[in-house]
Amino acid sequence: MTYARSHDEGHWSYMDLRGGHSLDCPGLNSHKAAIALGKIMRVWVSDLTRLSRDAADPESIRTYLVLHKVELAVAG
């Protein structure tokens, strides 16, 4: 979020506290809905490993983002 703020980008943030074992999380689901509506154009993560604990999930998320023409950016 600090990186987004420093680049004058609007931002939303979320953290699901379910342990990262499933993509069926309230925060992720609300963001996916906003993406589908065209409200989000870029998704920032601190590290790609923060997307999910399951190795297959980040690819699923990337596919969803590409489908909706949303950039995935790693803050660093």
C-alpha positions as CSV (number, residue, x, y, z in Angstrom):
1,M,0.0,0.0,0.0
2,T,2.8,2.4,0.7
3,Y,4.2,1.9,-2.8
4,A,0.7,2.5,-4.3
5,R,0.3,5.7,-2.2
6,S,3.8,6.9,-3.2
7,H,2.8,6.6,-6.9
8,D,-0.6,8.3,-6.4
9,E,-2.6,5.2,-7.1
10,G,-5.9,4.6,-5.5
11,H,-5.8,1.4,-3.5
12,W,-7.8,-1.1,-1.6
13,S,-6.2,-3.7,0.7
14,Y,-7.4,-6.9,2.2
15,M,-6.1,-9.7,4.4
16,D,-8.0,-12.9,4.9
17,L,-7.1,-14.6,8.1
18,R,-8.2,-18.1,7.1
19,G,-4.6,-19.4,6.7
20,G,-4.4,-19.2,2.9
21,H,-5.4,-22.8,2.2
22,S,-8.3,-21.9,-0.1
23,L,-9.2,-19.3,-2.7
24,D,-12.7,-19.1,-1.3
25,C,-12.0,-16.1,0.9
26,P,-14.3,-13.1,1.5
27,G,-11.6,-10.5,0.8
28,L,-10.4,-12.2,-2.4
29,N,-14.0,-12.8,-3.6
30,S,-14.9,-9.1,-3.1
31,H,-11.8,-8.1,-5.0
32,K,-12.6,-10.5,-7.8
33,A,-16.0,-9.0,-8.1
34,A,-14.6,-5.5,-8.3
35,I,-12.1,-6.7,-11.0
36,A,-15.0,-8.2,-13.0
37,L,-16.7,-4.8,-12.8
38,G,-13.6,-3.0,-14.1
39,K,-13.0,-1.2,-10.8
40,I,-9.5,-2.5,-10.3
41,M,-6.8,-2.2,-13.0
42,R,-3.7,-3.3,-11.0
43,V,-3.2,-5.7,-8.2
44,W,-0.1,-5.1,-6.0
45,V,1.4,-7.8,-3.8
46,S,4.4,-7.6,-1.5
47,D,5.6,-11.0,-2.8
48,L,4.1,-13.6,-5.2
49,T,4.2,-16.1,-2.4
50,R,1.7,-14.0,-0.4
51,L,-1.1,-14.9,-3.0
52,S,-1.6,-18.4,-1.6
53,R,0.0,-21.3,0.1
54,D,-1.0,-23.7,-2.6
55,A,1.5,-23.6,-5.5
56,A,-1.3,-23.9,-8.1
57,D,-3.3,-20.9,-6.9
58,P,-1.1,-18.0,-8.0
59,E,-1.4,-19.3,-11.6
60,S,-5.2,-19.4,-11.3
61,I,-5.2,-15.8,-9.9
62,R,-2.8,-14.7,-12.7
63,T,-5.1,-16.3,-15.3
64,Y,-8.1,-14.4,-13.8
65,L,-6.2,-11.1,-13.9
66,V,-5.1,-11.6,-17.5
67,L,-8.7,-12.5,-18.5
68,H,-9.8,-9.1,-17.1
69,K,-6.8,-7.2,-18.3
70,V,-5.6,-6.4,-14.8
71,E,-1.8,-6.0,-14.2
72,L,-0.2,-8.0,-11.4
73,A,2.6,-5.9,-9.8
74,V,5.1,-6.9,-7.2
75,A,6.1,-4.1,-4.8
76,G,9.7,-4.1,-4.1
